[in-house]
Amino acid sequence: EFEVLVLAALQRLDDDAYAVTIKDDIQRRARRPASLGAIHAALNRLADKGFLTFRISDPLPVPGGRSRKYSKITPAGHRALRRSTASLARMIEGLELGVRR
């Protein structure tokens, strides 16, 4: 589930996807906490699967500015995201998702 959220954030953020923006997107849209450690771990797993690539930016133009590690979803990542969301949609189709007691 978390990797699907990360892939969705990558697709949405496009060229502005790095750990902090991915974390903010997941927390805002999915309304769930996401630590930077969990984001980095998921990004590395997804890269190992060929679902994303990395690029390193130039250092930010401020004193002590650091480089950012940007992520970009690959065509294989797009396919994986489509398959995962379609599977989830089929699984929850017809379920009553109200509060259970």
Secondary structure, 3 states (H helix, E strand, C coil): CHHHHHHHHHHHHHHHCCHHHHHHHHHHHCCCCCCHHHHHHHHHHHHHCCCEEEEECCCCCCCCCCCCEEEEECHHHHHHHHHHHHHHHHHHCCCCCCCCC
